[in-house]
């Protein structure tokens, strides 16, 4: 992956970093830098899920992940609940 512009770690050991600054073109498209794509194992045609966090009723943060990873996480989270029903 590319060298992070800024990195911050919390008590749980999770780290958050600014990996790159990107622009949105006239068609609303964003190009992810090659180092980011390679580090995340992204390839042309992969589906991405965009997840937003809202503060005070307004979107403030955006998280991008592979759509299949989000689906797996939802299944893992919901399976115990569904099994109890």
Secondary structure, DSSP 8 states (H G I E B T S, - for coil): ----SEEEE-TTS-EEEE-----B-TTS-B---HHHHHHHT--TT--EEEEEEEETTEEEEEEEEEHHHHHHHHHHHHHHHHHH-
